[in-house]
Amino acid sequence: MEGGEPFPEDHGRRDIIGNIGGGTPKSFVPEYGKSTTKDAGDLAEAASEAQAKKNKAAAEAEAKEKAEIAKAVAKEEERKFQEDKKKLIESKPETMADREEKEAKLKEMAGKEAEKKKEEAVEEVKEKVLDPAEKAAVAAELQPKKE
C-alpha cells in the first residue's frame, strides 16, 4: 500500500518523541501558548521597542533642555524688568506730562507684577495637585487662543 504506515505494527506504540527510552516522560507538560522561536515579527517588535525607548529618552532630554532655557530666559526677563522699573522710579520727570507718563508706566508695571505672581501661584498649585495628564489639559485651556 503506497503512502501507508511503514511499520504498521508500531502504530500503537508511537508518541510525540518516538519510542526512544520508553516514550514521553511523565514529567513532560507541553506549553502550547509559548513559542520558543523568534521570527521576523518578534525581531521587528524588539527593534521597535528599543527605538521607542530611544525616542522617549531623546524627547525627555529635549524637553528638559527647553525647560532650562525657558527658565533662564524668564530669569533674564525678570532681571531686566526690575532694572527698568528701578530706572523709572529713580527718574525725575521735569514736566507734568512726563510725571503722568511715569505714573502710568509704574501702574502698568505693578499690574504685570501682580499678574506674574498670580500665574506663579497657579503654577505652584498645579504642581502640587495635578498629575501630568491633567497639567497638559489645563495648560492647553489656559493658552491664549490664536485666531
Buried (B, 14 or more C-beta within 10 A) or exposed (E): EEEEEEEEEEEEEEEEEEEEEEBEEEEEEEEEEEEEEEEEEEEEEEEEEEEEEEEEEEEEEEEEEEEEEEEEEEEEEEEEBEEEBEEBEEEEEEEEEEEEEBEEBEEEBEEEBEEBEEEEEEEEEBEEEBEEEEBEEBEEEEEEEEE
